[in-house]
């Protein structure tokens, strides 16, 4: 008699399908001799690679992700003022066997390893998760850094300075 994971299988026949979970799966085969008492047990470990390329978390050091993080959502926007010239992205992989890159640079899950410089306007940040079996998922963050807009008071002062320079130039005074 032959048992595969405690299910009786006729000698020379196929067992039922065995569902494999990601990671190590143990299959036990027990063979009983014709005397009915002598047994031999064989153990096989089958490793199924994970295809989990999801993040369980995504955060930025400046601004707020919009929409809020959801592992199934792959596009986000963050608005920051002009004073913010860089930020850090902290991706956290759902499966510890997955790897993650930010703008093509390998990072450690849950660590804000890479500082990303920001230009005024739109900045695209790609977060690529690669599962153990090579499956990939790309999350994209568009960071909108505002342009340097002067306050009305600053514009008024600049305008007054220009007016003084023009008046001085018109009067033959060098500035």
Secondary structure, 3 states (H helix, E strand, C coil): CEEECCEEECCCCCCCCCCCCCEEEEEEEEEECCCCCCEEEEEEEEEECCCCCCEEEEEECCCCCECCCCCCCCEEEEEECCCCCEEEEEEEECCCCCEEEECCEEECCCCCCCEEECCCEEEEEEEEEECCCCCEEEEEEEEEECCCCCCHHHHHHHHHHHHHHHHHHHCCCCC
